[in-house]
Structure formats: C-alpha cells, structure tokens
Amino acid sequence: MVTAIVMIDVEADRIVEVAQAIADLAGVDQVYSCAGDVDLVAITSVADHEAIAELVPGHISKIPGVVRTVTHIAFRSYSQRDTADAFSIGLQD
C-alpha cells in the first residue's frame, strides 16, 4: 500500500463541493478543509505508485474548482496507534 498526502488549492466558492467530490473517489481515505497554505488536504491509500499517478492527475486535478495539487508520498507511519499495534502483535487476552 502506498499512502500519499495531497495538498489541494481550490476556488474559494467551491471548497465544499470539491471536498465531497474528492472524498467520493476510490483510494481517498480522508479529506480535510484547513487554514493555512492550502484549502484541502486529502489522505490517500492505493496499491502502488502507478495508482497515485492515476488518482491525482487523472481524477483529483480534473475536478472542477481544483486549481493546484502538491503530492507528498509517505514512507513510514509513526502514529501512536501504529506503535501500540506493533507491540501488541501476538498478545492474547
């Protein structure tokens, strides 16, 4: 599985509809509206890099209202949940 974080600039009056359209795409796990440098952040999980190459320019970028995307590929996850899950492997209640 390949995880990518996609930063998305959107026309100001279309943020809600664009966010929903992105959220409805296969491979998109979460979409957040946010303050700061970008309007939306999408978290994606797909099978391989080729699928990212299809999802972002082939689908996300083509949604009306999307102005620009910047994609970051994730290498590793360091969340507390992942760490706890790793230490609990093989433990039974």
Residue frames relative to the residue before (quaternion, step in Angstrom):
aa qw qx qy qz dx dy dz
M 1.0000 0.0000 0.0000 0.0000 0.00 0.00 0.00
V 0.1726 -0.7624 0.6173 0.0884 3.55 -1.02 0.84
T 0.1699 -0.7700 0.6094 0.0825 3.56 -0.86 1.03
A 0.0195 -0.7784 0.6274 -0.0019 3.54 -1.00 0.87
I 0.2522 -0.7152 0.6337 0.1527 3.51 -1.21 0.73
V 0.1080 -0.8122 0.5731 0.0159 3.56 -0.59 1.18
M 0.2036 -0.7584 0.6128 0.0882 3.56 -0.73 1.15
I 0.0748 -0.8441 0.5296 -0.0379 3.55 -0.66 1.14
D 0.2092 -0.7344 0.6348 0.1182 3.56 -0.92 0.99
V 0.0722 -0.8093 0.5820 -0.0329 3.54 -0.88 1.04
E 0.5705 -0.5401 0.4785 0.3923 3.56 -1.21 0.52
A 0.5803 -0.6640 0.3517 0.3140 3.58 -0.75 1.11
D 0.7383 0.4251 -0.2474 0.4616 3.60 0.90 -0.78
R 0.6966 0.4575 -0.2676 0.4835 3.60 1.28 0.08
I 0.3238 0.7943 -0.4785 0.1879 3.61 1.25 0.09
V 0.6871 0.4946 -0.3037 0.4371 3.61 0.75 -0.97
E 0.7094 0.4513 -0.2796 0.4635 3.60 0.78 -0.95
V 0.6356 0.5108 -0.3325 0.4739 3.60 1.05 -0.70
A 0.6269 0.5372 -0.3362 0.4532 3.60 0.95 -0.85
Q 0.6778 0.4824 -0.2973 0.4684 3.60 0.90 -0.88
A 0.6437 0.5212 -0.3261 0.4557 3.58 0.96 -0.81
I 0.6525 0.4928 -0.3116 0.4840 3.59 1.01 -0.78
A 0.6477 0.5332 -0.3150 0.4438 3.59 0.93 -0.89
D 0.6683 0.5176 -0.2901 0.4487 3.59 1.11 -0.64
L 0.5562 0.6246 -0.3907 0.3845 3.61 1.24 -0.24
A 0.5127 -0.6150 0.5024 0.3264 3.56 -1.10 0.73
G 0.7560 0.3488 -0.2776 0.4793 3.56 -0.91 0.94
V 0.6380 0.4825 -0.3281 0.5026 3.58 1.25 -0.26
D 0.2639 -0.7966 0.5312 0.1163 3.57 -0.64 1.19
Q 0.8017 -0.0425 0.0898 0.5894 3.57 0.90 -0.96
V 0.0937 -0.7506 0.6497 0.0752 3.53 -1.27 0.56
Y 0.0945 -0.7967 0.5968 0.0144 3.56 -0.86 1.03
S 0.2675 -0.6728 0.6526 0.2233 3.55 -1.11 0.70
C 0.0079 0.8286 -0.5571 0.0543 3.56 -0.97 0.76
A 0.4578 -0.6200 0.5543 0.3141 3.50 -1.38 0.26
G 0.5595 0.6114 -0.4372 0.3494 3.56 -1.15 0.47
D 0.8334 -0.2585 0.1857 0.4518 3.52 -1.19 -0.65
V 0.7815 0.2194 -0.1259 0.5703 3.60 1.17 -0.50
D 0.5310 -0.6460 0.4569 0.3032 3.55 -1.27 0.38
L 0.8037 0.0826 -0.0062 0.5892 3.57 1.00 -0.88
V 0.1244 -0.7356 0.6577 0.1041 3.53 -1.29 0.53
A 0.1035 -0.7882 0.6055 0.0370 3.57 -0.82 1.04
I 0.2180 -0.7367 0.6278 0.1251 3.54 -1.03 0.89
T 0.0551 -0.8227 0.5656 -0.0173 3.55 -0.65 1.12
S 0.0656 -0.7575 0.6475 0.0512 3.55 -1.24 0.56
V 0.0980 0.7949 -0.5868 0.1193 3.54 -0.61 1.17
A 0.7152 -0.5009 0.2982 0.3855 3.55 -1.28 0.34
D 0.8188 -0.0747 0.1110 0.5583 3.59 0.88 -0.88
H 0.7188 -0.4436 0.3137 0.4338 3.56 -1.33 0.08
E 0.5940 0.5699 -0.3636 0.4361 3.58 1.07 -0.62
A 0.6463 0.5172 -0.3150 0.4643 3.58 1.05 -0.75
I 0.6026 0.5220 -0.3508 0.4912 3.61 1.12 -0.63
A 0.6517 0.5239 -0.3061 0.4551 3.56 0.97 -0.89
E 0.6626 0.4670 -0.2981 0.5040 3.59 1.16 -0.53
L 0.6852 0.5243 -0.2897 0.4143 3.58 0.86 -0.99
V 0.7449 0.4306 -0.2579 0.4395 3.59 0.65 -1.05
P 0.7857 0.2890 -0.2195 0.5010 3.65 0.46 -0.97
G 0.6829 0.5210 -0.2862 0.4245 3.57 1.11 -0.64
H 0.8066 0.2226 -0.1058 0.5372 3.58 1.10 -0.59
I 0.7176 0.4431 -0.2797 0.4587 3.61 0.59 -1.11
S 0.7093 0.4780 -0.2746 0.4393 3.60 0.76 -1.00
K 0.6867 0.4944 -0.2815 0.4526 3.58 1.17 -0.50
I 0.4764 0.6531 -0.4572 0.3709 3.60 1.24 -0.03
P 0.4905 -0.6666 0.4639 0.3161 3.62 -0.78 0.95
G 0.7325 0.3678 -0.3069 0.4838 3.55 -0.82 1.06
V 0.5848 0.5416 -0.3812 0.4684 3.59 1.21 -0.38
V 0.2372 -0.7925 0.5535 0.0965 3.54 -0.78 1.12
R 0.7996 -0.0867 0.1365 0.5784 3.59 0.91 -0.95
T 0.0891 -0.7703 0.6261 0.0822 3.56 -1.19 0.57
V 0.0833 -0.7326 0.6712 0.0762 3.52 -1.30 0.54
T 0.1565 -0.8236 0.5436 0.0409 3.56 -0.67 1.12
H 0.1159 -0.7657 0.6313 0.0410 3.54 -1.01 0.95
I 0.2682 -0.7545 0.5797 0.1509 3.58 -0.79 1.04
A 0.3318 -0.7457 0.5475 0.1848 3.58 -0.87 1.00
F 0.3133 -0.7453 0.5610 0.1780 3.57 -1.02 0.87
R 0.8029 -0.0337 0.0849 0.5891 3.57 0.80 -1.09
S 0.3268 -0.7087 0.5851 0.2207 3.53 -1.30 0.40
Y 0.1144 -0.8036 0.5827 0.0394 3.56 -0.93 0.90
S 0.2899 0.7797 -0.5128 0.2124 3.58 1.11 0.55
Q 0.6241 -0.5455 0.4034 0.3875 3.59 -1.20 0.50
R 0.6278 0.5431 -0.3441 0.4389 3.58 0.97 -0.75
D 0.6540 0.5127 -0.3190 0.4558 3.60 0.90 -0.88
T 0.6493 0.5139 -0.3110 0.4665 3.57 0.99 -0.84
A 0.6634 0.4972 -0.3038 0.4696 3.59 0.90 -0.89
D 0.6461 0.5185 -0.3200 0.4597 3.59 0.97 -0.82
A 0.6459 0.5291 -0.3236 0.4452 3.59 0.97 -0.80
F 0.7038 0.4594 -0.2693 0.4702 3.58 0.96 -0.82
S 0.6870 0.4845 -0.2889 0.4581 3.59 1.17 -0.39
I 0.4103 0.7164 -0.4776 0.3007 3.60 1.25 -0.03
G 0.8215 0.2284 -0.1933 0.4854 3.53 -0.87 1.02
L 0.5833 0.5635 -0.3865 0.4390 3.60 1.22 -0.14
Q 0.1451 -0.7790 0.6069 0.0621 3.56 -0.97 0.89
D 0.4712 -0.6638 0.5004 0.2948 3.58 -1.11 0.65
